[in-house]
Amino acid sequence: MGYKIGFIGCGNMGRAILGGLLKAGIVKADEVIISCHTKKSCSEVEEEYHVKAVLDNQEVAGNADVVLLAVKPNKFEEVIPDVKAGLEQNAAGENTIVISIAAGKDIAYLEKNLGKNQKIIRVMPNTPALVGEGMSALTVNAKVTEEDLKYALTIFESFGKAEVVPESMMDAVIGVSGSSPAYVYMFIEALADGAVAAGMPRKQAYTFAAQSVLGAAKMVLETGQHPGALKDAVCSPGGTTMAGVLELEKQGLRNAVIAGEMACIQKSIDMTKCD
Ligand SMILES: NC(=O)c1ccc[n+]([C@@H]2O[C@H](COP(=O)([O-])OP(=O)(O)OC[C@H]3O[C@@H](n4cnc5c(N)ncnc54)[C@H](OP(=O)(O)O)[C@@H]3O)[C@@H](O)[C@H]2O)c1
């Protein structure tokens, strides 16, 4: 039987994507096939999503119209030979679309290992996909048609926002959205710590901090106003917010964020160069 989508690996990101696709009705459970490394993961995925899960990557790559590579980058050497063998047997032939979400694996690497005639889409999603608020960047090789890209966008828009970027932007994407949820969690944790220091119960502090970050992010996205203008609107002359802003500037908040993000971007550049 031919499946619409096959997942090679289905851990954190794979499950976030699968959950989004099923919830949005883009695919039905019986149109999906998954391969995992262990029987335990296969059983978990089958139980939770009612999809078919196997231990055979070749079977998945050989029987799906879209093959999504969702293993860790260091597993690629191990899985690529089976994926390639599967693609060679796939009845859809060169129309099969391979989507990779791995950090540090660029289009050149994927073409070298899967063949230049393969339709390849490289995507960088992020974990808020798990709650339907992901941010994904897509970049394609020359074989991918407008129609293929439109379909791929519907996949990634099923659990958040998705935009097409040139591949040269992918390292910046990893810094600004792929990895940045970790930095935002650190900010939320610190914000809550301040409230706890002032006597607020910890659980309540996380709610207040997280909702404020969520609300501020929505203000940026929905008003279209510059973040600086939105900040200015909160800062009354001589007021409490301005006192906080001055101290944050003195402590180097912006520099720390930019430097952390640049370190992440550099790591991504170095990882891609290794292949
Ligand atoms: N996590 C993020 O924030 C994030 C963001 C953007 C992109 N990514 C990318 O997403 C990819 C997956 O990351 P993740 O966080 O989802 O990893 P993960 O939770 O560790 O999941 C990896 C999956 O790969 C499976 N696997 C391992 N070896 C395999 C093999 N030989 N054959 C078939 N399946 C195999 C594992 O199966 P078992 O469970 O059976 O071992 C598991 O289902 C990575 O390439 C990463 O760069 C992650």
The ligand as an SDF file (V2000), in Angstrom:
LIG
                    3D

 48 52  0  0  0  0  0  0  0  0999 V2000
   14.1620   19.3010   19.0900 N   0  0  0  0  0  0  0  0  0  0  0  0
   14.2050   20.5070   18.4920 C   0  0  0  0  0  0  0  0  0  0  0  0
   14.0330   21.5690   19.0820 O   0  0  0  0  0  0  0  0  0  0  0  0
   14.4360   20.5480   17.0120 C   0  0  0  0  0  0  0  0  0  0  0  0
   14.1640   21.7420   16.3100 C   0  0  0  0  0  0  0  0  0  0  0  0
   14.3530   21.7590   14.9280 C   0  0  0  0  0  0  0  0  0  0  0  0
   14.8460   20.6310   14.2790 C   0  0  0  0  0  0  0  0  0  0  0  0
   15.1400   19.5190   15.0090 N   0  0  0  0  0  0  0  0  0  0  0  0
   15.6690   18.3550   14.2940 C   0  0  0  0  0  0  0  0  0  0  0  0
   14.7230   17.3070   14.3780 O   0  0  0  0  0  0  0  0  0  0  0  0
   15.3950   16.0590   14.2980 C   0  0  0  0  0  0  0  0  0  0  0  0
   14.8270   15.1340   15.3360 C   0  0  0  0  0  0  0  0  0  0  0  0
   15.0380   15.6810   16.6160 O   0  0  0  0  0  0  0  0  0  0  0  0
   14.1940   15.1960   17.8740 P   0  0  0  0  0  0  0  0  0  0  0  0
   14.4090   16.2080   18.9340 O   0  0  0  0  0  0  0  0  0  0  0  0
   12.8140   14.8360   17.4450 O   0  0  0  0  0  0  0  0  0  0  0  0
   14.9860   13.8280   18.2320 O   0  0  0  0  0  0  0  0  0  0  0  0
   14.5100   12.6130   19.1460 P   0  0  0  0  0  0  0  0  0  0  0  0
   13.3920   13.0390   20.0500 O   0  0  0  0  0  0  0  0  0  0  0  0
   15.7380   12.0260   19.7440 O   0  0  0  0  0  0  0  0  0  0  0  0
   13.8840   11.5580   18.1090 O   0  0  0  0  0  0  0  0  0  0  0  0
   14.6880   10.8620   17.2100 C   0  0  0  0  0  0  0  0  0  0  0  0
   13.8730    9.7250   16.5990 C   0  0  0  0  0  0  0  0  0  0  0  0
   14.7390    9.0520   15.6920 O   0  0  0  0  0  0  0  0  0  0  0  0
   14.5520    7.6480   15.8760 C   0  0  0  0  0  0  0  0  0  0  0  0
   15.7510    6.9310   15.4330 N   0  0  0  0  0  0  0  0  0  0  0  0
   16.9910    6.9130   15.9580 C   0  0  0  0  0  0  0  0  0  0  0  0
   17.7950    6.1130   15.2250 N   0  0  0  0  0  0  0  0  0  0  0  0
   17.0340    5.6250   14.2240 C   0  0  0  0  0  0  0  0  0  0  0  0
   17.2730    4.7360   13.1550 C   0  0  0  0  0  0  0  0  0  0  0  0
   18.4610    4.1890   12.9430 N   0  0  0  0  0  0  0  0  0  0  0  0
   16.2300    4.4570   12.3270 N   0  0  0  0  0  0  0  0  0  0  0  0
   15.0110    5.0020   12.5070 C   0  0  0  0  0  0  0  0  0  0  0  0
   14.7280    5.8430   13.5040 N   0  0  0  0  0  0  0  0  0  0  0  0
   15.7290    6.1450   14.3520 C   0  0  0  0  0  0  0  0  0  0  0  0
   14.2920    7.4760   17.3450 C   0  0  0  0  0  0  0  0  0  0  0  0
   13.6880    6.2100   17.5670 O   0  0  0  0  0  0  0  0  0  0  0  0
   13.7120    5.5300   19.0380 P   0  0  0  0  0  0  0  0  0  0  0  0
   12.8570    6.3810   19.9060 O   0  0  0  0  0  0  0  0  0  0  0  0
   13.1260    4.1890   18.7850 O   0  0  0  0  0  0  0  0  0  0  0  0
   15.1540    5.5090   19.4760 O   0  0  0  0  0  0  0  0  0  0  0  0
   13.3590    8.6690   17.5810 C   0  0  0  0  0  0  0  0  0  0  0  0
   12.0640    8.3030   17.2090 O   0  0  0  0  0  0  0  0  0  0  0  0
   16.8890   16.3340   14.4750 C   0  0  0  0  0  0  0  0  0  0  0  0
   17.5530   16.1440   13.2630 O   0  0  0  0  0  0  0  0  0  0  0  0
   16.9540   17.7890   14.9060 C   0  0  0  0  0  0  0  0  0  0  0  0
   18.0890   18.4500   14.3900 O   0  0  0  0  0  0  0  0  0  0  0  0
   14.9080   19.4340   16.3460 C   0  0  0  0  0  0  0  0  0  0  0  0
  1  2  1  0
  2  3  2  0
  2  4  1  0
  4  5  1  0
  4 48  2  0
  5  6  2  0
  6  7  1  0
  7  8  2  0
  8  9  1  0
  8 48  1  0
  9 10  1  0
  9 46  1  0
 10 11  1  0
 11 12  1  0
 11 44  1  0
 12 13  1  0
 13 14  1  0
 14 15  2  0
 14 16  1  0
 14 17  1  0
 17 18  1  0
 18 19  2  0
 18 20  1  0
 18 21  1  0
 21 22  1  0
 22 23  1  0
 23 24  1  0
 23 42  1  0
 24 25  1  0
 25 26  1  0
 25 36  1  0
 26 27  1  0
 26 35  1  0
 27 28  2  0
 28 29  1  0
 29 30  1  0
 29 35  2  0
 30 31  1  0
 30 32  2  0
 32 33  1  0
 33 34  2  0
 34 35  1  0
 36 37  1  0
 36 42  1  0
 37 38  1  0
 38 39  2  0
 38 40  1  0
 38 41  1  0
 42 43  1  0
 44 45  1  0
 44 46  1  0
 46 47  1  0
M  CHG  2   8   1  16  -1
M  END
$$$$
